[in-house]
Amino acid sequence: MSTQDTRSGAAVSPRRQMSVRNDQKARALGLTSATGLVIGSIVGTGVFTMPAVMAGAGTMSIVVLAVIALGATLLAVMFGQLTRRVPSSDGGLYAYARHEFGDFAGYLTGWSYWIQTWAGNAAIVSSWVFYVDALFNWGHPSGLQNWSVALVGLWVPAIINLFGVRQMAWFQNLTVVLKFLPLLFIGVAGWFFVRSAHFGPFNASGGSLYSAIGIAAGVALFSFIGVEAAAITAKRVRDPELNVGRASVIGTVASALLYVLVTAAVMGLVAHQTLVTTGSPFVNAFHSMFPGTSWAPRFIAAVAVISGIGALNGWTLIVTETSRAIAQDGLFPAPFAWRDAKGTAWFGILVGTILPSLLMLWRYETSSGLTVFTYLVDLSVVTVAIPYFFSAIAQLTYLVSKRRRVQGWALARDLSISGASVLFSMWVTFASGYQVVYQALVVVAVGLVFYALIAARRPHHEDSVSTLDEYGHLTVDMALRLGEARTTPEGGPVALPER
């Protein structure tokens, strides 16, 4: 049995109907869990190396981080507005683009975001493996040994997600607390040990201020990917019209405060010359706070392992929800919409975990695989900028149209938010560099090939329904569809009314 999509008329993949009880289980993310998902998706393993990279740009990078945090917060506010406005916000960014601009824009948004999510998981687990090696003091593991560890990092979250959203939410909340508190401790208590002499110059890049901003912006932009987590999983959120916006803003602001406090504190705890050359700045920071401690490296490694597994847990759900929403609208292969009785899109979980597993095998075994891996990671910022941009212009289109329901101060406020989000999304792309943007076009082109194959199998409106007979009369079938049918006693065609 198929259902029809009311906007495009496309047949939607068969779906298993859920009971009311199971539907409630599927919407297992309340405000707390949705906020935890946002924080867990934003704060991954990257935060543990971010201060060192930021120090290479200079103390001005703290200002850049704050500006980008503001841009991310504006995006969070806008996602909440879009979720309230769009009738069916299932799939978040994909749904916003499709609602405003149709199937093609929706597909392009969904495709770009789906690629970014599972490739990003490969990036997270690669960093996660490093900290697992450090935690257990594994000196020089082989490529296959590291791949085995990476599989644990990818498949444990997948198994948790397969058990259902409720179990996933419980695990996510636990990991958020376990990683947030130690980082917050450094961001607050660390300031009592800060030395002003440790802070480097305002611009430490050795080049122009513009180049320094580019260094800092690239890291900061990547660090805030995940602000859209609650919007993407809106179908799993209770009262999404209210909680998606709240969770997005609260999670983004909390992550932003943590980032700024921790990054600035570490810059003041570790001498600049040491900080720019270390791969584990938090270990150096702990040594500054507690000299002579031997437990600092393993403690930081343990926190990083928890942080990474929590991020992978949340991103596994996001990968799945993205592909499921697109497939249910007939724009992705139908199996991605398959769900069990609890509403879990199990096929999407499996595919979304197999792909980064294969990518990691390639990364650890071949030099060409490493090149592909690095290429996909570099594309993460650009490919996520496409969905951000489409969401921003979808909101802007609505606000400048006659359909808008806001006026006066509210209109000026919303126009400012959407306009700033458009500029922010464009800046994300611009700051990534022309080479990465050029390569992103290749990913988009591959997606267009798949879209052509999918579109060829979907019934076109004019092919599936005959609207006029040979005399130019509206057929009964089409009249019934339009709610205008006036059949003759013989059941013949109905003439179009005179204008």
C-alpha positions as CSV (number, residue, x, y, z in Angstrom):
1,M,0.0,0.0,0.0
2,S,1.4,3.4,-1.0
3,T,0.5,6.9,0.1
4,Q,0.6,10.0,-2.0
5,D,2.6,13.0,-1.3
6,T,0.3,16.0,-1.5
7,R,2.8,18.4,-3.0
8,S,4.4,16.4,-5.7
9,G,1.9,13.5,-6.3
10,A,4.8,11.0,-6.0
11,A,4.2,7.5,-4.6
12,V,5.8,7.2,-1.1
13,S,7.5,4.0,0.0
14,P,5.3,1.6,1.9
15,R,5.5,2.3,5.7
16,R,4.7,0.1,8.6
17,Q,1.9,1.7,10.6
18,M,2.8,2.2,14.3
19,S,0.4,2.0,17.2
20,V,-0.2,5.1,19.3
21,R,2.1,3.6,22.0
22,N,4.9,2.9,19.6
23,D,4.5,6.4,18.0
24,Q,5.0,7.9,21.5
25,K,8.1,5.7,21.9
26,A,9.4,7.0,18.6
27,R,9.0,10.6,19.9
28,A,11.2,9.9,22.8
29,L,13.2,13.1,22.7
30,G,11.9,15.7,25.2
31,L,13.5,19.1,25.6
32,T,16.3,17.7,27.8
33,S,17.1,14.9,25.4
34,A,16.9,17.0,22.3
35,T,19.2,19.6,23.9
36,G,21.6,16.8,24.8
37,L,21.5,15.6,21.2
38,V,22.5,19.1,20.0
39,I,25.3,19.5,22.5
40,G,26.5,15.9,21.9
41,S,26.5,16.5,18.1
42,I,28.4,19.8,18.3
43,V,30.9,18.8,21.0
44,G,32.8,15.8,19.7
45,T,36.5,14.9,19.7
46,G,37.5,18.1,17.8
47,V,37.3,20.2,20.9
48,F,40.4,18.5,22.3
49,T,42.6,19.8,19.6
50,M,40.9,23.0,18.8
51,P,42.9,25.3,21.2
52,A,46.1,24.3,19.6
53,V,44.9,25.1,16.1
54,M,43.3,28.3,17.3
55,A,46.6,29.3,18.9
56,G,48.2,29.1,15.5
57,A,46.0,32.0,14.3
58,G,46.5,34.0,17.5
59,T,44.3,35.3,20.3
60,M,42.1,37.0,17.6
61,S,40.8,33.5,17.1
62,I,38.7,33.8,20.3
63,V,36.9,36.7,18.7
64,V,36.3,34.7,15.5
65,L,35.0,31.8,17.6
66,A,32.6,34.2,19.3
67,V,31.4,35.7,16.0
68,I,30.8,32.2,14.5
69,A,29.0,31.1,17.7
70,L,26.7,34.1,17.2
71,G,26.1,33.0,13.6
72,A,25.4,29.4,14.7
73,T,22.9,30.7,17.3
74,L,21.0,32.7,14.6
75,L,20.8,29.5,12.6
76,A,19.4,27.7,15.7
77,V,16.7,30.4,16.1
78,M,15.9,30.1,12.4
79,F,15.5,26.3,12.5
80,G,13.0,26.7,15.3
81,Q,11.0,29.2,13.3
82,L,11.0,27.0,10.2
83,T,9.9,23.9,12.3
84,R,7.0,25.9,13.6
85,R,6.0,27.2,10.1
86,V,6.6,24.2,7.8
87,P,3.6,21.8,8.1
88,S,5.7,18.7,7.8
89,S,9.2,19.4,9.1
90,D,10.3,15.7,9.1
91,G,13.9,15.8,8.0
92,G,14.6,19.3,9.0
93,L,16.7,21.2,6.5
94,Y,15.6,18.9,3.7
95,A,11.9,19.5,4.5
96,Y,12.3,23.3,4.6
97,A,13.9,23.4,1.2
98,R,11.4,21.0,-0.3
99,H,8.4,22.8,1.1
100,E,9.5,26.1,-0.3
101,F,11.2,25.2,-3.6
102,G,10.0,21.7,-4.5
103,D,11.5,18.2,-4.9
104,F,14.7,19.1,-6.6
105,A,15.9,21.6,-4.1
106,G,14.8,19.2,-1.3
107,Y,16.8,16.4,-2.8
108,L,19.9,18.5,-3.3
109,T,19.7,19.7,0.3
110,G,19.1,16.2,1.6
111,W,21.8,14.6,-0.5
112,S,24.5,17.2,0.5
113,Y,23.6,16.8,4.2
114,W,23.5,13.0,4.1
115,I,27.0,12.8,2.5
116,Q,28.3,15.2,5.2
117,T,26.8,13.2,8.0
118,W,28.3,9.7,7.3
119,A,31.6,11.1,6.0
120,G,31.8,13.3,9.2
121,N,31.3,10.1,11.3
122,A,34.4,8.7,9.6
123,A,36.3,11.9,10.7
124,I,35.0,11.6,14.3
125,V,35.9,7.9,14.6
126,S,39.4,8.5,13.2
127,S,40.1,11.0,15.9
128,W,38.4,8.7,18.4
129,V,40.7,5.8,17.6
130,F,43.7,8.0,18.5
131,Y,42.4,8.6,22.0
132,V,41.5,4.9,22.5
133,D,45.1,4.0,21.6
134,A,46.3,6.6,24.1
135,L,43.9,5.4,26.8
136,F,45.1,1.8,26.6
137,N,48.7,2.8,25.9
138,W,48.9,1.0,22.5
139,G,52.1,2.1,21.0
140,H,52.1,1.3,17.3
141,P,49.0,-0.6,16.3
142,S,48.6,-1.9,12.8
143,G,46.2,-0.5,10.3
144,L,43.8,-3.5,10.8
145,Q,44.0,-3.1,14.6
146,N,43.0,0.5,14.3
147,W,40.2,-0.4,11.9
148,S,38.9,-2.9,14.4
149,V,38.8,-0.2,17.0
150,A,37.1,2.1,14.6
151,L,34.4,-0.5,14.0
152,V,33.7,-0.6,17.7
153,G,33.3,3.2,17.6
154,L,30.9,3.0,14.7
155,W,28.9,-0.1,15.5
156,V,28.3,0.4,19.2
157,P,26.3,3.6,18.6
158,A,24.6,1.8,15.6
159,I,23.4,-1.0,17.9
160,I,22.2,1.4,20.5
161,N,20.2,3.2,17.8
162,L,18.8,-0.1,16.6
163,F,17.3,-0.7,20.1
164,G,15.2,2.5,19.7
165,V,15.3,6.2,20.2
166,R,14.6,6.0,23.9
167,Q,17.7,4.0,24.5
168,M,19.7,6.2,22.2
169,A,18.5,9.3,24.2
170,W,19.4,7.8,27.5
171,F,23.0,7.0,26.3
172,Q,23.3,10.5,24.8
173,N,22.3,12.3,28.0
174,L,24.8,10.2,29.9
175,T,27.7,10.9,27.6
176,V,26.9,14.6,27.5
177,V,27.2,14.9,31.3
178,L,30.4,12.8,31.4
179,K,32.2,14.9,28.8
180,F,30.7,18.3,29.6
181,L,31.6,18.5,33.3
182,P,35.4,17.9,32.9
183,L,35.6,20.4,30.0
184,L,33.6,22.9,32.0
185,F,36.0,22.4,35.0
186,I,38.9,23.5,32.8
187,G,36.9,26.3,31.4
188,V,36.1,27.7,34.9
189,A,38.7,26.4,37.3
190,G,41.5,26.8,34.8
191,W,41.2,30.6,34.9
192,F,42.7,30.5,38.4
193,F,45.9,29.2,36.9
194,V,46.1,31.3,33.8
195,R,49.3,33.3,33.1
196,S,49.0,36.4,30.9
197,A,52.5,35.7,29.5
198,H,51.2,32.5,27.9
199,F,48.8,34.2,25.5
200,G,50.4,34.6,22.1
201,P,50.1,37.7,19.8
202,F,46.8,38.8,18.4
203,N,47.8,37.6,14.9
204,A,50.2,34.7,15.2
205,S,49.7,33.3,11.6
206,G,52.7,35.1,10.2
207,G,50.5,36.5,7.4
208,S,47.8,39.0,7.1
209,L,44.8,39.4,9.5
210,Y,42.6,38.0,6.7
211,S,44.6,34.8,6.5
212,A,44.5,34.4,10.3
213,I,40.8,34.8,10.2
214,G,40.6,32.0,7.6
215,I,42.6,29.6,9.8
216,A,40.4,30.2,12.8
217,A,37.2,30.3,10.9
218,G,37.7,26.9,9.3
219,V,38.2,25.2,12.6
220,A,35.4,27.1,14.3
221,L,32.9,26.5,11.5
222,F,33.5,22.8,11.6
223,S,33.2,22.7,15.4
224,F,29.6,24.0,15.2
225,I,28.3,21.5,12.7
226,G,25.4,19.8,14.6
227,V,23.4,23.0,15.5
228,E,20.7,21.5,13.3
229,A,20.5,18.1,15.1
230,A,17.1,18.7,16.8
231,A,15.7,20.1,13.5
232,I,16.8,17.0,11.5
233,T,15.3,14.7,14.1
234,A,12.0,16.7,14.5
235,K,10.0,13.5,14.0
236,R,11.6,12.1,17.2
237,V,11.0,15.2,19.3
238,R,7.9,15.6,21.5
239,D,6.1,18.9,20.7
240,P,8.6,19.8,17.9
241,E,7.1,23.2,17.2
242,L,8.2,24.3,20.6
243,N,11.1,22.0,21.6
244,V,13.1,22.0,18.4
245,G,13.8,25.8,18.6
246,R,14.4,25.7,22.3
247,A,16.8,22.7,22.2
248,S,18.7,24.2,19.2
249,V,19.3,27.5,20.9
250,I,20.0,26.1,24.4
251,G,22.4,23.5,23.0
252,T,24.2,25.9,20.7
253,V,24.6,28.6,23.4
254,A,25.8,26.1,25.9
255,S,28.4,24.6,23.4
256,A,29.5,28.1,22.4
257,L,30.1,29.2,26.0
258,L,32.1,26.0,26.6
259,Y,34.1,26.5,23.5
260,V,35.1,30.1,24.3
261,L,35.8,29.4,28.0
262,V,37.9,26.3,27.3
263,T,39.8,27.6,24.3
264,A,40.7,30.9,26.0
265,A,41.6,29.1,29.3
266,V,43.9,26.6,27.6
267,M,45.7,29.5,25.7
268,G,46.4,31.0,29.1
269,L,47.5,27.7,30.7
270,V,50.0,26.6,28.1
271,A,52.8,28.7,26.7
272,H,52.1,29.8,23.2
273,Q,55.2,28.1,21.7
274,T,54.3,24.8,23.3
275,L,50.6,25.1,22.5
276,V,51.1,25.5,18.7
277,T,53.2,22.4,18.5
278,T,51.3,20.0,20.8
279,G,48.7,17.5,19.6
280,S,47.2,17.1,23.1
281,P,46.7,20.7,24.5
282,F,44.5,19.5,27.4
283,V,47.2,17.2,28.8
284,N,49.5,20.3,28.9
285,A,46.7,22.3,30.5
286,F,46.2,19.7,33.2
287,H,50.0,19.6,33.9
288,S,49.9,23.4,34.3
289,M,47.0,23.1,36.8
290,F,48.4,20.0,38.6
291,P,52.2,19.8,38.1
292,G,53.7,16.4,38.4
293,T,50.5,14.5,37.8
294,S,50.8,11.3,35.9
295,W,47.1,10.6,35.4
296,A,46.4,13.6,33.2
297,P,47.0,12.0,29.8
298,R,44.8,9.0,30.5
299,F,42.1,11.1,32.1
300,I,41.9,13.4,29.1
301,A,42.0,10.4,26.8
302,A,39.1,8.8,28.7
303,V,37.0,12.0,28.5
304,A,37.8,12.2,24.7
305,V,36.7,8.6,24.2
306,I,33.4,9.3,26.0
307,S,32.9,12.5,24.0
308,G,33.6,10.8,20.7
309,I,31.3,7.8,21.3
310,G,28.5,10.3,22.4
311,A,28.9,12.3,19.3
312,L,28.9,9.2,17.1
313,N,25.7,8.1,18.9
314,G,23.9,11.3,18.1
315,W,25.2,11.5,14.5
316,T,24.1,7.9,13.8
317,L,20.6,9.0,14.5
318,I,21.0,12.1,12.4
319,V,22.3,10.1,9.4
320,T,19.4,7.7,9.7
321,E,16.7,10.4,10.1
322,T,18.0,12.3,7.1
323,S,17.8,9.4,4.7
324,R,14.5,8.1,6.1
325,A,12.7,11.4,5.6
326,I,14.0,11.7,2.0
327,A,13.0,8.1,1.2
328,Q,9.5,8.5,2.6
329,D,9.0,11.3,0.0
330,G,10.1,9.0,-2.8
331,L,13.4,10.9,-3.4
332,F,15.7,8.2,-2.0
333,P,15.7,4.4,-2.4
334,A,12.6,3.0,-0.7
335,P,14.5,0.7,1.8
336,F,15.8,3.8,3.7
337,A,12.2,4.3,4.8
338,W,11.7,0.8,6.2
339,R,10.9,0.9,9.9
340,D,10.3,-1.6,12.6
341,A,7.4,-1.6,15.1
342,K,9.3,1.0,17.2
343,G,9.7,3.3,14.3
344,T,13.4,2.7,13.9
345,A,14.7,3.1,10.3
346,W,17.0,0.1,10.6
347,F,18.1,0.0,7.0
348,G,19.3,3.6,7.2
349,I,21.3,2.8,10.3
350,L,23.0,-0.2,8.7
351,V,23.9,1.7,5.5
352,G,24.9,4.8,7.4
353,T,27.3,2.7,9.4
354,I,28.7,0.4,6.6
355,L,29.7,3.4,4.5
356,P,32.1,5.0,7.1
357,S,33.3,1.5,8.0
358,L,34.4,0.9,4.5
359,L,35.9,4.4,4.3
360,M,37.9,3.8,7.4
361,L,39.2,0.5,6.0
362,W,40.4,2.3,2.9
363,R,41.9,5.0,5.1
364,Y,44.0,2.6,7.1
365,E,45.1,0.3,4.3
366,T,45.9,2.4,1.3
367,S,47.4,5.8,0.7
368,S,44.7,6.6,-2.0
369,G,42.1,5.8,0.7
370,L,43.7,8.4,3.0
371,T,43.5,10.9,0.2
372,V,39.8,10.2,-0.4
373,F,39.2,10.3,3.4
374,T,40.9,13.7,3.7
375,Y,39.0,15.0,0.7
376,L,35.6,14.0,2.2
377,V,36.5,15.5,5.6
378,D,37.5,18.8,3.9
379,L,34.2,18.8,2.1
380,S,32.2,18.6,5.4
381,V,32.0,22.3,5.9
382,V,31.0,23.1,2.3
383,T,28.5,20.3,2.0
384,V,26.7,21.3,5.2
385,A,26.8,25.0,4.0
386,I,24.4,24.0,1.1
387,P,21.6,22.9,3.4
388,Y,22.2,25.9,5.7
389,F,21.9,28.2,2.7
390,F,18.8,26.6,1.3
391,S,17.1,26.8,4.8
392,A,18.0,30.4,5.1
393,I,16.7,31.4,1.7
394,A,13.6,29.3,2.3
395,Q,12.8,31.4,5.3
396,L,13.8,34.6,3.5
397,T,11.5,33.7,0.5
398,Y,8.6,33.3,2.9
399,L,9.2,36.6,4.7
400,V,9.3,38.7,1.5
401,S,6.2,36.9,0.0
402,K,2.6,37.8,0.5
403,R,2.1,34.6,2.5
404,R,3.9,35.9,5.5
405,R,2.0,36.2,8.7
406,V,4.4,38.5,10.6
407,Q,4.5,42.3,10.4
408,G,6.2,45.2,12.0
409,W,8.9,44.5,14.6
410,A,8.5,40.7,14.3
411,L,9.1,41.0,10.5
412,A,12.2,43.1,10.9
413,R,13.5,40.7,13.5
414,D,12.9,37.6,11.4
415,L,14.3,39.3,8.2
416,S,17.5,40.2,10.1
417,I,17.9,36.6,11.3
418,S,17.3,35.0,7.9
419,G,19.4,37.6,6.1
420,A,22.3,37.1,8.5
421,S,21.9,33.3,8.1
422,V,22.1,33.7,4.4
423,L,25.3,35.7,4.7
424,F,26.7,33.3,7.3
425,S,26.1,30.3,5.0
426,M,27.8,32.1,2.1
427,W,30.7,33.0,4.2
428,V,31.1,29.4,5.3
429,T,31.5,28.5,1.7
430,F,33.8,31.4,0.9
431,A,36.1,30.7,3.9
432,S,36.5,27.1,2.8
433,G,38.7,28.0,-0.2
434,Y,38.1,27.8,-3.9
435,Q,39.6,24.3,-4.2
436,V,37.2,22.7,-1.7
437,V,34.3,24.5,-3.2
438,Y,35.3,23.2,-6.7
439,Q,35.5,19.7,-5.3
440,A,32.1,20.1,-3.7
441,L,30.6,20.5,-7.1
442,V,31.8,17.0,-7.9
443,V,29.7,15.6,-5.0
444,V,26.7,17.7,-6.1
445,A,27.2,16.4,-9.7
446,V,27.2,12.7,-8.5
447,G,24.0,13.5,-6.5
448,L,22.4,14.8,-9.7
449,V,23.1,11.5,-11.5
450,F,21.3,9.6,-8.7
451,Y,18.5,12.1,-8.8
452,A,18.1,11.6,-12.6
453,L,17.8,7.8,-12.0
454,I,15.3,8.3,-9.2
455,A,13.2,10.9,-11.1
456,A,13.0,8.5,-14.1
457,R,11.2,5.9,-12.0
458,R,8.7,8.4,-10.5
459,P,5.4,9.0,-12.3
460,H,5.1,12.4,-13.8
461,H,1.8,14.2,-13.1
462,E,1.0,14.6,-16.8
463,D,1.9,11.0,-17.6
464,S,-0.1,9.3,-14.7
465,V,-3.3,11.4,-15.0
466,S,-5.1,12.4,-18.2
467,T,-6.5,15.8,-17.5
468,L,-8.3,16.7,-20.7
469,D,-10.0,14.6,-23.3
470,E,-9.7,15.1,-27.0
471,Y,-12.3,17.8,-27.0
472,G,-10.6,19.9,-24.3
473,H,-13.0,18.8,-21.5
474,L,-11.9,18.1,-18.0
475,T,-12.0,14.4,-17.3
476,V,-14.0,12.9,-14.4
477,D,-10.8,11.6,-12.8
478,M,-9.1,15.0,-12.7
479,A,-12.3,16.8,-11.7
480,L,-12.7,14.5,-8.8
481,R,-9.1,15.2,-7.8
482,L,-9.8,18.9,-7.9
483,G,-13.1,18.6,-6.0
484,E,-15.0,20.1,-8.9
485,A,-16.7,17.1,-10.5
486,R,-20.1,17.4,-12.0
487,T,-20.7,14.1,-13.8
488,T,-23.4,13.7,-16.5
489,P,-25.9,10.9,-16.1
490,E,-23.8,8.9,-18.6
491,G,-20.6,9.5,-16.6
492,G,-19.1,11.5,-19.4
493,P,-16.5,14.2,-19.2
494,V,-17.3,17.5,-17.6
495,A,-16.9,20.7,-19.5
496,L,-14.7,23.4,-18.1
497,P,-16.8,26.3,-16.7
498,E,-17.0,29.4,-18.8
499,R,-14.9,32.4,-17.5
